[in-house]
Amino acid sequence: MWESDYAKTIAELMKVFAEQNNVLYVDNAYTIKEIVEGITGKKNIPFKRAFGLTNRVRKLKVSDKADVYVLTPPVILTINFLPKGFIYNQLLKFNGWLIRRSTKRWLRKLNMTNELVNVNAFSPGLGIVNKRMLNEKTLIYHCYDEIGAATWLKKHGEWLEKAFMQIADATIVTSQGLYEKKKEFCRSCFLVKNAANIELFNKAYNPAISSKKTVGYIGSIDERLDYELLAYAAKQLPDVDFVFVGRIVDKQGEQLLSQYNNVKLVGAKKLEELPDYVKNFSLGIIPFAINEFNKGIYPLKINEYLAAGLPVVSTNFSYLDEFKNVISIADDKEMFQNFIVAELTNDSIEKKAIRMEVAKPNTWYHRVDQFSDIITSLEKNK
């Protein structure tokens, strides 16, 4: 959803695109299951918008230069639990029709039907059933994660994605790992890496080298993390505070981390609130487990930490060669803990400046330029 308490690649890209283009951002549709969760208080649902009792579209100011229109589509059926087959396919078509009808209506009302570029972000099923029905000039699939590991679509994600990548004019992925896995299934495949709001995280810069050491993590507490490694670090470094800022998805992980007196979990915070937390970090960590799923990740947080001048310790979970001269990359829990100690001990004003310089070009503006060049090239070759 647009208002999620963490940075989303597609939302950050659209904020920049909106400075020179009209943007209609179609939010994920709420399912019947989610509506029930809203009724029982397990989830916060904007019921009036979801059921069309108030205007489905909001015009949101995202910067001094740009507004984005955000559409809350109609409630759809819960179908991902169904097996592959006729019933699933028909209900997927029905869900697609509901979203397509609402989207087309608002595209007409907002006068956005000419030279339309449709960027489908990680929703290949709807991409298949709605293929080219919005009369778009260019159809892009934006793949920012390994769909085979997405629990909400574990029955259907892989086959839907492979099929949709053959339909889309191009697939744009966010990491080298995803590029290596997806390129053979696409009509065209391009790599546009994640970035960061560098200006925002520059505000977290703290020139002081404090004697009080705080190791910080910003991001979800979920299945991506190596909890054995984190527990080892917390146990071996009792005089270091570990602070985790992000939504808690993995309750077992939360329970394991909470047993250590030097670990604090503060929960989800809005993007604009993060610098206030990062400013108190002495070091940023990326403690992802080393596995096939995480190999496809290019973490937003790496540039966010560097933009604040922080030393960074990461596991060797993905293609991180471009950062190997400015961060410490560990192969195991002992190396991870040792790197934390070394980076905390040897930090300096000079090193902080170098890190900020490395992060400087990795802005969403630069990524939008790359994205735009791909679209222009595709349209020239049609």
N, C-alpha and C positions, 0 to 999 in steps of 0.2 A: 504494500500500500504506500501511497505517496508520503503519508505522515509517519512512517515507521521510525523507530528511535535508533536508527543507524543509517549510515550512508549507503545508498544504492547506486550502482554504476549508471543505470539507465536514467534515474532521476537527475543525477548530477550532469549527465550529458545533455538532457533536455533543457535544463536550466540555462545552459550556455547556448544551445541551438535557438532558444526562444529570443535571444537578443537580435537575431536577424531573420527569424522565421516564425510563422504561426504554429503553435504546438498544442495539440490535443492529446493529453496523457490519459489513456484508458486504464483505470485502476483494475486490479484483480477483482473479479466478481465474487461477491459473497455467495457461499453455497448454503443449501438448506441446513446442513450440519452446523455451519457457523452461525446461522440465525438462531438455531436451538441453543448453541453455546452462549449467544448474546442474551437470550431470554433467561437463561439460568445464571447469568452473571459471570460466566467464565471468560467472556470476551466482550470488548467494547465495540458495539455495532451502531453505525448511524442509521437507525431503522427508517427514518423518513426518507432519506436519500436512496437507501437500498430498495425501497418499495415505490419510489417515484412519487411520494407524497409531498415532496418539495423539490426544488430544482436539482436535477442530477449533476449539473455542471457548475463548478466553482471557478472563478477567475482569481488566481493566486499570484500575488506579486512576489517574484523570486529574486529580484535585484532592482537596482535603480533603473536598469535598462530593459527589463523583461517581465512579462506576465506569462503564466502557463494556465491553460484551461484543463481542469481535471474532471474527468467523467467517472461517476460511480454507476456502473452498468446494472441491469436488473439482476435479481437473485437467480442463480442457476441451480440445476440439480446436482446432487452429490453422486458422482459416478466412478471415481477412481478406484473404488474397492471392487468394482465389477471385473470379471475376466474379459480378456480380449474376445471379441465376437460381435454378432449382429446387434444384440441389445446395447452393448457399450457404444458401438458405432452410431446407432440411431440416436441415442441420448446425447452423444457428443455433438451430432449435427444440430439437435434441438438447442443445446446450450450455445453453440456457435451462432445460430439464427437469432437468439435473444440478444446477444452482444452485438452482432453485426447490425441488426435493425436499429438499436439505440445509437451505435457509433455513426452510422450513415445519416441518421436524423440530425445529429449534432454537427457533423461535418458540413451539412447543407446550411444549417442555421448560422454557423460561424464562418461560412463562405471559405471553406478549406478544401474544396473538391478539386481544384486545379493543381497540376504538378505535384500530386500527393506522393509522399514517401512514407511507406508503412514499415515501421520497425517493430517486429515482433520480438519481445524480450522474454525468452525462456518459456514460451507457451506454445509448443509445436502442434498440439492437438487442435487448438483453435486456429492456428495458422493453416492447417490442412483443410479444415472444413470451410474456412472463409477465404480460401486462396483467390486472390485477385477480384473478390466480389466488392471491394471498396473502390474499384476502378483506380487503384494506385498505379503510378508510373513505375515505381521501383519497390520491390519487396525484399526486406532485409531480415535475416534471422540473427538476433543478438544473443550469443551463448556465453554466459558469464560464470557457469558452474558445470560440474559433471552431473548430468541429469540422471544417469544410472544410479546415483547414490541419493537422489532426492526422495525422501521417505513418502512424500505426498503423491509421488507418481512412479513408485517402484515397479508397478505392474506394466506400465505403458510408456514410460519416458523414453527408453532407448529406441523402440521401433517407431514411435511417433516422430522423434527427432530425426532419425535417418530418412524417413519419408519426406519430412518437411524441408530438409536441407537440399533435397533434389528439386523442390518446387521453387524455393526462394532464389532470387537473382544472385544473392551472395550470403555467406555466413561470416559474421564478424565475431571472433573469439577474443577473450581478454587475457589469455596466458599462452606461453609457449607449449605448456603441457596439453591444453585443450586443442591447440593448433595441430599438434602431432597426432592426436586421437581423432579429430574430426575431418581433416583435410581430404581424406580419400572418399568421403561420403558426400561432399559438397559439389555444387556446380562451380562455385568459386569460394575460396576461403582466405580471409585476411585476419591479421593480428593487430588489434588496437588495445594496448594494455590499459589496465586501470590506472588511475591517477589519484590526486588528492586536492583538497581545497588548501593550497599552499598558503595563501594569504591568511586564512583562518588559523591554521596551525602554527604559523610564524608568531602569532600572538602568545603561544605557549612557551616561547623561548625564555629560558631563565639562565642568565650568565653565571649564577652562583654555583659553585661546586660544594654542595652541602655535605656535612659529616653524617647527617641522617640519611640513610639510603632507602629509597623506595623504588621497587621494581614494579612497573605498571604494564597492564594489558588492556587494550580497548578492542572490543569485539564480543561476539556471542560466546556464551559458555555452552558449548555444544559438542557434538560427536567428533568434531575435527581435532580437538585438543588431546594432547598426550598427558593424561592425568597421572600416570606413574612418574613421568619426568617432572611434572610440577610438584608432586608430593615429595619427591626426592630433593628438589631444590629448596622447598620450604623447610624441610627437616634439617638439611645440611647448613642452611643459612638462617639460623634463628634470630639473628640481629638485623636481618633485612626485612622490611615490610613489603608484602606482595599485595597489590591493589588491582582488582579486576572490575572494569567498567563495561557493562554490556548486559543485554537481555539473557536470562537464564533459561536455557532450553533443556539441558541435561541435568535432571534432578539428582542423579547419582553422582555426577561430577561435582555438583554444588555441595552435596553432603560430604564428599571426600575432602574437598578443599577447606570446608568450614571447620574441620576438626583441628586445624593449625591456628595457633594464637596469632601468628604473624601474617595471616591471610585475611583480607577484607574484600567482600563482594558488595558493590554499591548499586548494582542493578543497571537497567537501561537508562540512558540519558540522551537528550536531543543532540544533534550534531553540533549546534552552536554552543552547547554547554561543555563539550569535551575539552577545549583548551584550558579551562579552569582546573580540570583534573590532571591533564598532561603536564601542566606547569609545575606540578608537585612531584612528578616522576624524576628519578635519577637515571632511569634506563627503561627502554621499552622492549618487550619480548613478543616473539611470535612462536608459541610453543605447540605447533601443529604436529600431529602424528605423521610419521613417514609411511605413506601408503599410496595406492594408485589414485584414490579420490583426491587427496590433497595435492597430488602432483599437478593437477589442473588449475590450481589456485594462483592468482597473482594478488597478494593481499594489499588492499587499500592502505592498511595501517603502516606499512613499511615507509611510505612517503610521508605519512602524517607524523610519525616519530621523527624522521630525519628533518622535516620542515621545522620541528621544534628544537632541533639541535641535539636530540637525544642519542646516546649510544644504543645500538640495537643488537640483541642476541636472538638468533632464530635457529630452529631445527633445519636440517637439510631436506626439507619436504618437497621442494619444487625447483624450477629453473631460476636460480638467484644469482647467476654469474655476473650480471651487470652491477650487483651491489657488493661483490666479494671483497673489494678493497676498502669498503667503508662500514661493513657490519661484520659481526662474528657469526659463523654458521657451524652448528654443532651436529655431529653424527650420532651422539648418544647422550644419556642423561648426565654422565660424569663430565663430559666435555661441555655440556650446556651450563652446568653449575660453575665450572671453572671459568668459562667465558664471562659469566655474570660478575664474578669476583674481579677478573682482570679488567673488564670495562669500567666497573665502578671505581677501581683503584687508579686507573690511568686516564680518566677523562680530563679534558682541558678546554679552555676557551677556543684555542686554535682548532681542535677537533670538532667542536660544535659548529664552527663557521664552515668547515669543509662539508659536514653533513648537510647543512642547510643549502649549500651550493649544489650538491648532488640532487637534492629534491626539487630545486628551483624549476627545471624545465618540465617536470612531470605534473603539469596542470591539466585541468579539464578542458581548458581552451586549446591546448596543444592537441589533446585527443579528439576534440571536435573537428579541428583542422584535418586530422588524418581521416576521420570518419567521412567528412565532406568530400575529400579528394577521392575516396573510394566510390561514393555515390556519383560524383561527376564523371568518373571514368566509366562506370557501369552504363550510365545514361548515354554517353557519347558512343559507346559500342553497340547500342541497340539498333 
